[in-house]
Amino acid sequence: MRRTKTILAGDILQELFARPDIAAKIAEGELPETWRAVVGDSVADMTTQLQLHRRILYVSVRSSVIRSELLYRREALRDELNRRSRVPIIDSVIIK
């Protein structure tokens, strides 16, 4: 069947990126930048590993003081990361 209406490439890409599975992959790729924006530069510099596996975010931190502070804020971190990602990609956060 022949199309009579032209579709802009930007509209096609916007529709493609709005799909939940693709939006989640994009948000996962942007996770290091989102983490830095949420926790700040000093804590992000102390973070040695940031890994998302089966909707669980594993975070390794060098400083024990920062680790204990992040342990208290796990739920708030999860909520803020999901809000900034615009797609709920994290169910829980584990701080090591």
C-alpha positions, 0 to 999 in steps of 0.5 A, spaced: 500 500 500 502 506 498 502 512 503 499 518 501 502 522 507 509 524 508 512 522 515 518 526 518 524 522 520 524 526 526 517 524 528 519 516 526 525 517 531 521 520 536 515 514 536 521 509 536 524 512 542 518 513 546 517 505 546 518 503 553 523 497 551 528 502 547 527 508 552 529 503 558 535 502 554 537 509 553 536 511 560 541 505 562 546 508 557 545 515 561 545 512 568 552 514 569 551 521 567 544 521 571 548 518 577 553 524 577 547 529 577 543 526 583 549 525 588 554 530 585 561 530 583 564 529 589 560 522 591 560 520 583 568 521 583 568 516 589 564 511 586 568 506 583 563 501 580 555 503 577 552 496 574 545 495 573 543 488 573 536 485 573 533 492 575 538 492 581 543 498 581 549 495 584 554 501 587 561 501 589 564 506 593 571 507 596 569 511 602 566 508 608 563 515 610 559 516 603 557 509 603 554 509 610 550 516 607 548 512 601 545 506 605 540 511 608 538 514 602 537 508 598 530 509 597 530 516 595 536 515 590 532 510 587 526 514 586 530 520 584 534 516 578 527 513 576 524 520 575 530 523 572 530 517 567 523 518 565 522 510 565 522 506 571 529 502 570 531 501 578 527 497 583 532 497 588 539 500 590 545 495 593 551 499 596 557 496 596 
